[in-house]
Amino acid sequence: MGLTASLLAVDAGNSKTDVAVVTADGEVLATARGGAFRPPAVGVERAVDTLAEAVARAFAAAGVTSVEHVSACLANADLPVEEEQLAAALDARAWGTSVDVRNDTFALLRAGVDEPLGVAVVCGAGVNCVGMRPDGRTARFPAIGRLSGDWGGGWGLAEEALWHAARAADGRGEPTELARTLPAHFGLGSMYALIEALHLRHIEPVRRHELTPVLFATAADGDPLARAVVDRQADEVVAMATVALTRLDLLAEETPVLLGGSVLAARHPQLDDRIRHLLTSRAPKAVPRVVTARPVLGAALLGLDRAGAPPGAHARVRAHFAT
């Protein structure tokens, strides 16, 4: 097909959006980066408008006005009904003849494996897990927070650290160095001062995520309560992975378990070691590894899978994003 654009690959996350225009044989004609994709905060149409800005730049650079297929892996596409709603919104933009929408965790998974087989756990701002088999079977969780049984991720860990530190400071809970290290991060002398600053927005709520690295540092220094919180995050990661492997009948065969997102990619020794230890006992055939490849690669590979592209196309697009 020469340089005919066959595929628009989209990875749209809570902090940024990456898009790529790809030929049927895996050549990347153009890429572009855009802003955050947050339909729950701004509505579907405004979120897609943000995505459209990046698509327009990529199309212009590639010299095309549309493609045959759009492979979109989107944050906040947590339920099938949300995938359908977002697919309809993308289809209305007429970027491609056909549109597939998946949760963005599938992009991380596909980016980390040579074939569509494995399980991925993302622990970034939140936590999510998906799995897939080459026959099209998938495993997933609603992953919409505590309402759907989730625990942890960067925001959850920060909240848990604050909760324990506040109770330690006023005597309701166990003593912990978190009562000192958390306020000290903001130059404050007590948990009361930190609680007041957060409540009155003298410290913007968005800055709470800065406390997650403080939690890990306090755990690394040996604080028992901080270490217990980190251990619980490892337990949650392994629980999700093991359930996904079980649903897909993969416990008995060697299967990649991809770990991604800012918390897992940081390779905190305590968290990393406990995840691997627990997987060894609960899913001995699992092969854990941290994935740092750009998820837009996974969106492109999923699009090539759908088109039945030859292996050379997959290798070509992977080589592009490896440079």
Disulfide bonds with the S-S distance in Angstrom:
none
